[in-house]
Structures are given as structure tokens and as C-alpha cells.
Amino acid sequence: MQSVRMLLVAALGAATMLLAATPLYAQAWPNKQPVKIIVPFPPGGPTDGMARIISDRLGAVLGQTIVVENRGGGAGGSVGAKAVASAEPDGYTMLMTPGGSLTSGPAVHRNIGYDPLKVFAPVGQLIVTHQFICVHPDLPVKTLPELIAHAKAHPGKISYGTQGFGTGTHLLNELLKIEAGINIVHVPYRGSGPMLAAFVAGEVQMAIDPSTTVLPHILGGRLRALAVVTNERSPKLPDVPTTAELGYPKLNSPFWLGVVVPAGTPPEIIGKLNTAFRAALNDPATRARLDTLGAEIRIDTPETFGKMIESQLALWRNVVETAGIKAE
């Protein structure tokens, strides 16, 4: 009897030590409101729209109020990223972002003010969507090989638009220049809206953009899609070939959206967040809303997402060095 009592005391002591080693907010999370999602871009853009669709369902899953806060500005969305990096690592503040603030922005701006691999802990990738190489209908090309031939015949005469200097699409166009050996001119805008308006108006002749923003213009005949920048065709435009099919396998860069939290956030909370996002994205109504934007659910583990961020950062740093891109 005495030995049983001693075992019970020892077990209770071990459990007490385990609880003491785990922060109280990790044990009870989430037990306060609100849970804040920082979107590092202005309202109304593709990232903001998808973040709000996902957050609507996430709130129901967690039983908490989710506040989406737009913190636009800085290189690749660095203003919002810095706000999350300096937040309490308690699971109540997270960053929902595409690659800009985690990979392409830091690749271009070495003095951006943070190391994404050190100041953030990955929660998971959420969605991917195809990106298309598009041209204005006035440009006399109908395929990617024709575009490349036209660019070689007219060096420096074709301009491409992007959402801004140092964005993912900027570096993707620079990778196209390297792979195809062409000279095209970068024209940066302040966001997707202004860029698309200028593109449709013919101020620039080409652009690479996600289906979430460019698809309506393609379907409406205002822009022409030449290739999808992944290794698989898009179900929304199944007749458009992939860059891999056309001989450019290194041009494989879907638009993605993921979530990170401040470094130091307890693994228990990160695991709960990953599970909650999985549940939110399994909701049929949420999936249907995202599907209308051409977004595909692609949630993964924190570990897998962390490796992807690391590899993408290395890729874009190499492109920046090879292309000789200098921070503005």
C-alpha cells in the first residue's frame, strides 16, 4: 500500500512539474478575445479578401472573435511583419501573408529589419493559387515562345507591371528574364489594383499575377494568358500550358498564403492553431468561397511550411544576386 501511495505522489509531482514548465496561456489558449490576424497589405486586395474568408470560419472553430487588422506598408509588407514579430508570443497575434514579407521582401531588402527565419515560428501554409504570365491583347503574341521571341527582337521595348519593387511577381519576372535571356522593363505600381488598371489600359504590355486577381480579366478578354507558372495546369484555364511544359521548369512559383506567429510561441499553441485552420478550411462553404477565387486548399504542417519558407528565401536571394537587383 505504501508503495502505491509513493507512486501516486511521484506521478502527481511529475504532472505538477510539467504544468509549471508550460506557460499558463499555452495551457488554456484560447481563453481571451480577440485573436488578431495581421494582414500586411491594405484592405481590398487579394490577400485581405482571402484572409477575411478564412477568418470568418476560424472564429467559429475557435469560438473566439477574430479581428483582421491591415498593416500595409514597407518592403514586401514589412510593417505588418514587424508588428507581429514584436508581439507577445501567446497565440493571440499572427501574420497571414503571401511570400512578400517572408521571402521576396527580405531577399531584396537585406536591411529590412528582421530575419524571417528567426523572428517567426511557422503555423502552416493555407492555400495556393495559380499565377499566369499574361499580355495585353494589343501585343502581337499568343504563346510564351512568341513572347520571348518578340522580346528578343525588341529588347527593352516590352514593359511588365508588378504590385511593387521587391514583390514576389517582380522577382518572378526577373527569373523569367534570366531563364529566357530577354530584356524587359520593370514598371512597379502601388498594389494589385493600380497595376491591373494600368495593365488593362495598355500602359504595360505584360505581367505575372495570381488567378485571384487576373482571372476575371482573362475570362473577359481584356488580357491574354500565355502560361501558368506552375508544374500543373489550372482547372480554371485548362488549355493554358505550364511553364514546365514550355521548357522553363524553374519558373514554378504558385501564389501561396500562410500563417506565422512570433518566435517563442509555445508548440502547443502552434499545434492548436494548425488544427483550427485545418478545420476552418475543411468547411464546405469556406472552400466554395475560396474556389471562386481560384484558390486551392493546401494546408501543411508547421515543419513543412518552415522548410518551404527557407527554400523560397534562398531561391529569391539567388535571383536578386544573379539579376543584380539593388534595393531602392
C-alpha positions in Angstrom: 0.0 0.0 0.0 2.8 2.3 0.9 4.5 1.7 -2.5 1.3 2.5 -4.3 0.9 5.7 -2.3 4.5 6.7 -3.2 3.9 6.1 -6.9 0.8 8.3 -6.8 2.7 11.1 -5.1 5.5 10.8 -7.6 3.1 10.9 -10.6 1.3 13.9 -9.1 4.7 15.6 -8.7 5.7 14.9 -12.3 2.4 16.3 -13.6 2.8 19.4 -11.5 6.3 20.0 -12.8 5.1 19.5 -16.4 2.3 22.1 -15.9 4.8 24.5 -14.3 7.1 24.2 -17.3 4.3 25.1 -19.7 3.2 28.8 -19.8 -0.3 29.3 -18.4 -1.5 30.9 -21.7 -0.5 27.7 -23.6 -2.5 25.5 -21.2 -5.7 27.5 -21.5 -5.4 29.0 -25.0 -7.6 30.5 -26.4 -9.3 31.9 -23.3 -9.4 35.6 -24.2 -10.6 37.8 -27.0 -9.8 38.9 -29.6 -7.4 36.7 -31.7 -5.8 39.1 -34.1 -4.7 38.4 -37.6 -2.4 40.9 -39.2 -2.6 41.3 -43.0 0.5 43.2 -44.2 -1.4 44.9 -47.1 -4.2 47.4 -47.5 -7.9 46.4 -47.5 -9.5 45.2 -50.7 -6.6 43.3 -52.1 -6.4 39.5 -52.8 -4.6 38.7 -49.5 -7.1 40.7 -47.5 -10.1 39.1 -49.2 -8.9 35.6 -48.6 -7.8 36.3 -45.1 -11.3 37.5 -44.2 -13.0 34.5 -45.8 -10.7 32.1 -43.8 -11.0 34.2 -40.6 -14.8 34.1 -40.7 -14.7 30.3 -40.3 -11.7 30.3 -38.0 -13.7 32.4 -35.4 -16.4 29.8 -35.4 -14.0 26.9 -35.0 -12.2 28.6 -32.0 -15.3 30.1 -30.5 -13.4 33.4 -30.4 -13.7 36.8 -32.1 -11.2 37.1 -34.9 -10.0 40.6 -35.8 -8.4 41.1 -39.2 -6.1 44.1 -39.0 -4.5 45.6 -42.1 -1.0 46.9 -41.6 0.1 47.9 -45.1 3.4 49.5 -46.0 7.1 48.7 -46.0 9.1 46.4 -48.3 7.0 43.4 -49.1 4.6 44.1 -46.3 7.4 44.6 -43.7 5.4 47.0 -41.5 2.8 44.3 -40.6 5.5 41.7 -40.3 7.5 43.7 -37.8 4.3 44.3 -35.7 3.8 40.6 -35.4 7.5 39.8 -34.8 7.4 42.2 -31.7 4.1 40.9 -30.4 3.7 38.7 -27.3 4.3 35.1 -28.3 1.0 33.9 -26.8 -1.0 32.9 -29.9 -3.3 35.9 -30.0 -1.4 37.7 -32.8 -0.5 36.1 -36.0 0.6 37.1 -39.5 -1.3 35.9 -42.6 0.7 36.7 -45.6 2.0 35.6 -49.0 5.7 35.4 -49.7 6.3 39.1 -49.8 7.1 39.7 -46.1 8.7 36.3 -45.5 10.8 35.6 -48.7 10.9 38.1 -51.6 10.9 41.3 -49.4 13.8 40.1 -47.2 15.7 38.8 -50.2 15.7 42.2 -51.9 16.0 44.4 -48.8 18.8 43.0 -46.7 18.3 45.8 -44.1 14.5 45.1 -43.8 14.9 45.0 -40.0 14.2 41.3 -39.3 15.3 37.8 -40.2 12.1 35.9 -41.1 13.7 32.6 -40.2 14.5 33.8 -36.6 11.7 36.1 -35.6 8.7 33.9 -36.7 7.5 30.4 -36.0 5.6 28.8 -38.9 2.0 27.6 -38.3 1.3 26.4 -41.8 0.6 27.1 -45.5 -3.1 27.5 -46.1 -3.8 27.9 -49.8 -2.1 28.1 -53.2 -3.4 29.7 -56.4 -2.0 29.6 -59.9 -0.1 32.5 -61.4 -0.4 33.4 -65.0 2.0 35.0 -67.5 -0.3 37.4 -69.3 0.0 40.0 -72.0 -2.2 42.8 -73.2 -4.2 41.8 -76.3 -2.5 44.5 -78.4 0.8 42.8 -78.1 1.1 40.5 -81.2 1.9 37.3 -79.4 -0.3 34.3 -78.4 2.2 31.9 -76.8 5.1 32.2 -74.4 7.6 31.2 -77.1 6.2 34.0 -79.3 6.5 36.5 -76.4 10.1 35.5 -75.8 11.0 35.8 -79.5 9.3 39.2 -79.6 11.2 40.4 -76.6 14.5 39.2 -78.1 13.7 41.0 -81.4 12.7 44.2 -79.5 15.0 44.4 -76.4 13.9 46.9 -73.8 10.6 47.6 -75.6 8.3 45.4 -73.5 7.4 46.6 -70.1 6.0 44.5 -67.3 3.9 45.6 -64.3 4.1 44.5 -60.7 2.5 45.3 -57.4 5.7 47.0 -56.3 9.5 46.7 -56.1 10.7 43.6 -54.4 7.4 41.8 -54.5 7.2 38.1 -55.5 5.9 38.9 -59.0 8.8 41.3 -59.5 11.4 38.6 -58.7 9.4 36.1 -60.8 9.6 38.3 -63.8 13.4 38.7 -63.2 13.7 34.9 -63.1 11.9 34.8 -66.4 14.4 37.3 -67.8 17.3 35.1 -66.6 15.8 31.8 -67.8 14.7 33.2 -71.3 17.6 35.6 -71.8 15.3 38.6 -72.5 15.4 42.2 -71.7 12.0 43.5 -70.4 11.5 46.7 -68.3 10.0 46.7 -64.8 7.2 49.2 -64.0 6.2 49.0 -60.3 2.8 50.1 -59.0 1.4 50.5 -55.5 -0.5 47.3 -55.2 -2.5 44.9 -57.4 -5.4 47.3 -58.1 -3.4 50.1 -59.7 -1.2 47.6 -61.6 -4.2 45.7 -63.1 -5.9 49.0 -64.1 -2.7 50.1 -65.9 -2.3 46.7 -67.5 -5.8 46.5 -68.8 -5.4 50.1 -70.1 -2.3 49.0 -72.0 0.2 51.1 -70.1 2.3 47.9 -69.6 2.4 45.0 -72.0 2.8 42.1 -69.7 2.5 40.9 -66.1 2.5 37.8 -63.9 -0.3 37.8 -61.4 -2.4 35.3 -59.3 -5.7 34.0 -60.6 -7.4 35.6 -57.6 -7.0 39.0 -59.3 -6.3 38.4 -63.0 -8.7 35.6 -63.9 -11.8 37.8 -64.4 -9.8 39.9 -66.9 -8.6 36.8 -68.8 -12.1 35.4 -69.0 -13.4 38.8 -70.1 -10.9 39.0 -72.9 -9.2 42.1 -71.6 -5.9 40.1 -71.0 -4.4 37.1 -72.7 -2.9 34.2 -70.6 0.2 32.6 -72.2 1.3 30.2 -69.5 0.6 29.1 -65.9 3.7 29.4 -63.6 3.5 26.0 -62.0 4.1 22.4 -62.9 0.4 21.7 -63.2 -2.3 23.2 -65.3 -5.1 25.3 -63.8 -8.6 23.7 -63.8 -9.9 27.3 -64.3 -7.9 27.6 -67.6 -7.1 24.0 -68.6 -6.0 25.0 -72.1 -3.2 27.3 -70.9 0.1 25.3 -70.8 2.5 25.3 -67.9 5.9 26.9 -68.0 7.4 23.4 -67.4 5.7 22.1 -70.5 7.1 25.0 -72.5 10.7 24.3 -71.4 11.1 26.5 -68.3 10.7 24.2 -65.2 12.5 26.6 -62.9 9.5 29.0 -63.4 7.5 27.2 -60.8 6.0 29.6 -58.3 2.4 29.4 -57.3 1.0 32.2 -55.2 0.6 31.0 -51.6 -0.8 32.2 -48.4 0.4 31.1 -45.0 0.4 31.9 -41.3 3.3 32.6 -38.9 3.4 33.7 -35.2 6.1 35.3 -33.1 9.1 33.1 -32.3 8.8 31.7 -28.9 5.1 30.9 -29.2 4.6 27.5 -27.4 4.4 24.5 -29.7 1.1 23.5 -28.0 -0.5 26.7 -29.3 1.1 26.4 -32.7 -0.4 22.9 -32.9 -3.8 24.1 -31.9 -3.7 26.8 -34.4 -2.7 24.4 -37.2 -5.6 22.1 -36.3 -8.0 25.0 -36.1 -7.0 26.3 -39.6 -7.5 22.7 -40.9 -11.0 22.6 -39.5 -11.8 26.0 -40.9 -10.6 25.2 -44.4 -12.5 21.9 -44.4 -15.8 23.8 -44.1 -17.6 23.3 -47.5 -18.9 26.9 -47.6 -15.4 28.3 -47.0 -13.9 26.0 -49.6 -16.6 27.1 -52.1 -15.9 30.8 -51.4 -12.2 30.3 -51.9 -12.7 28.2 -55.0 -14.5 31.1 -56.8 -11.2 33.0 -56.5 -9.2 30.1 -57.9 -7.6 29.3 -54.5 -6.8 25.7 -53.7 -6.6 24.4 -50.1 -3.1 23.3 -49.4 -2.6 23.3 -45.6 0.6 21.6 -44.3 2.5 21.1 -41.1 4.5 23.8 -39.3 7.7 21.9 -40.1 6.9 21.6 -43.9 5.9 25.3 -44.1 9.1 26.3 -42.3 11.2 24.4 -44.8 9.3 26.0 -47.7 9.9 29.5 -46.4 13.7 28.7 -46.1 13.9 27.3 -49.6 11.9 30.2 -51.1 14.1 32.7 -49.3 17.2 31.0 -50.7 15.7 31.0 -54.2 14.9 34.7 -54.3 18.2 35.7 -52.8 19.9 33.9 -55.6 17.7 35.6 -58.2 18.4 39.0 -56.6 22.2 38.3 -56.7 22.1 37.0 -60.3 19.9 39.8 -61.6 21.9 42.5 -59.7 18.8 43.9 -58.1 19.5 46.7 -55.7 17.1 47.9 -53.0 15.5 51.2 -53.8 
